[in-house]
Amino acid sequence: MLIVLIFVVGLMLSAFFSGSETGFYRATRVRLAIEALSGSRVSQALMWLTGQPTLFVATTLVGNNLANYLVSLSVVMASQRLYPTGGALVDVLGPIVVAPIVFVCGELLPKNLFYEAPNRLLKRCAAPLVLCTILFAPITILLWLFGRVLQVLTKSSPQQLRLRLAKRELAELIAEGHEVGILRPVQQSLAQAMMTVAALPVKQYMAPSGRVVRVTTTMRKSDVLRLAQRHSRTLLPVEDARDNRKLVGYWRVVDLYVDDSAELPAPLTMVQLRENQSCLSALRHLSHAEDPLGQVVDKAGNTVGFLTGRELRMALLRAQ
């Protein structure tokens, strides 16, 4: 009876952790977030777990190893009990006989179930998952530290996994919206183009610094307008001629035309962007102000280019 109990517990643990791992990658975090905001403690716990992918994967890894150990132990104990003098042949035949049962019931079936209904099944498994996370903490912390060492060596980050998961979830939501008639084809195309362009660095769309005409604070207003018209520029970077031609901001040409004063106004502050910053992040920063000019800088803080929100939006439209 003890052997059967160990085998059943090991098989159930294998099914639980294998299915949960599939559910983790299949779950729609948008739905979890909505339910968590509505006050669901189960969804809040799952949101916390899905926000810690390294910890979650380490927990399922430890759980699967524990399940495999229990199943193997029960098979060895049963072999020794039934055929004490069987020798090596029984040791080999035992795992071969049990392997199909473990594969179907402990791997294939739970993975398929969680694949079809990830959110529903994960919510039912939330309490055991949190409990296992606490129980396995001493071991998972060691795995987490090992993972941090690998991240330093490979220069990778869990953020990349989160971005891939978020991108996949958005793609699924867009496809579902199109299927049920919420999104029109042109809206679906625009959303997919946004996801394609969003992760690219801004340096792919910026205008190189050497190709952008600049003006200085000592120029006359008429000369500034003439340069803007000649180069078809609506936004002009401004340099301080008295301070080693340091960039101090930008002027909007339309403001200069509207202003009847002969004096030039104070330059507007540019939005500073990193050259490896994603287009989506840059567009969010540029949208905080009306028609701003972005100054793209490298790691040393040197200006390498300029970018506007309009140019990023046009890139989205061209990507359709």
Secondary structure, DSSP 4 states (H G I P E B T S, - for coil): -HHHHHHHHHHHHHHHHHHHHHHHHH--HHHHHHHHHTT-HHHHHHHHHHT-HHHHHHHHHHHHHHHHHHHHHHHHHHHHHH-TT-THHHHHHHHHHHHHHHHIIIIIHHHHHHHHSHHHHHHHTHHHHHHHHHHTHHHHHHHHHHHHHHHHHHT--HHHHHHHHHHHHHHHHHHHHHHTTSS-HHHHHHHHHHHHHHTSBGGGTSEEGGGS--EETTS-HHHHHHHHHHTT-SEEEEEETTTTTEEEEEEEHHHHHH---SSPPPPBPPEEEETTSBHHHHHHHHTTSSS-EEEEE-TTS-EEEEEEHHHHHHHHHHT-
